Amino acid sequence: MCSIHEKSEHPCCSRFPRLDSARICCKEGLIVALQSTLVFDPLARDQSDRRVQRSIESQSHRGPVSNAYRMASRQKTRFLIISDTHNQDFTFDGEVDVVLHCGDITECGGLENHRKAIQNLGALKAELKLVIAGNHDLDLDPAQNLGEEHETATSLWKGEDAQRAGIHYLDEGVHAFDVKRTNATLTVYASPYSVQYGVSAFQYPSHEDRYNPSKKLPPGATPIPAYPAIDIVMTHGPPQHILDRPPESVIAASAGCPHLRRAITRAKPLLHAFGHIHTGYGARRVAWKGSGDPEGEMVSETYGDTQDDDVIFLTEEFISKGAMKKKGYAEIGRPSAQALGKGRQTLFVNAALAREEGEGLRAPWLVELELGKVSQRSGAESIASEGKRKREG
């Protein structure tokens, strides 16, 4: 008898020994651990000799480390990811749970441009619409000293019309949300900042580290908490050497931030979404060294990456341009999506929709993630609440 599906024993059950303090799913070939016991990796469901033993923490922990655990305790939530729309109209015909807009909403600010963007976001079918600013959104940056113009622009994004549309404008820091349709809990770190290039908004010099705890932390900066506090990181700028290749006219081979990359390595979120570098548009998965990820352990290619850290680049995703044009969105393959796991694999998405060659937008990204249930919310929301109190204080 399958103790999860409550059905007669499936033929595949014979491949897995019964364990005390564990539930066995014969249909999926998974063993789901209770408390501190063993987890058998689902990638080995048809190869019992490749079972991976892994010790995990209690189910109340928000950072499960195996697909087996996640499939029993996680909720699938659909995300639409966009960035760098630069005053252009954007639409999406489908329905998702959460929209992420990673900045450069406008070309250089302007109240009418903000109102249009709010209207466009309001038309999208989604429960939550999470938005950060970017370096082009000048009037949203208090450091630009635009006075009343800044106050009015900010009030548009935080006002009643935006709230009724499900829009949440995020300042730098940690934010916690519940997704009602999927009964999922979501903890996001957001930051509108990017490495300084020219004169624009929300920028910092390349030597400055605002993402990692330090005695030299810049005033007003909020570091990214370490794993397992964060599910999704939203920044405007990319991390170094990950979907950050600038246009050929720029001499530098990388436009990303090394400090941000180090922070992401600490946080190991499910997803890091960003934009800013239009030519970096795309998606890339990485595995984390020491996580026991089976796919990561088989990789020996560095793909030209020179950083000595825990990042393991996995095979680049194949994105069919024909399918993307037909569907109206881009997505990674189902096997890649199923392999994602907080603490084991992270998906990086550069969703800069603006094209270098002229008018028109690229396709948005559609990603499905498995998040913890609302009842499993742990200390992450206290981090978000503390951050909110500091911002409001």
Buried (B, 14 or more C-beta within 10 A) or exposed (E): EBBBEEEEEBEBBEBBEEBEEBBBBBEBBBBBBBEEBBBBBBBBBEEBEEBBEBEBBEBEBBBBBBBBBBBBBBBBBBBBBBBBBBBBEBEBEBEBBBBBBBBBBBBBBBEEBBEBBBEBBBEBEBBBBBBBBBBBBBBBBBEBEBEEBBEBBBEBBEBEEBEEBBBBBBBBBBBBBBBEBBBBBBBBBBBBBBBBBEEBBBBBEEEBBBBBEEEEBEEEBBBBBBBBBBBBBBBBBBBBBBBBBBEEEEEEEBBBBBBBBBBBBBBBBBBBBBBBBBBBBBBBBBBBBEBBBBBBEEBEEEEEBEBEBBBBBBEEBEBEEEEBEEBEBBBBEEEBBBBBBBBBBBBBBBBBBBBEEEEEBBBBBBBBBBBBBBEBBBEBBEBBEEBBEEEEE
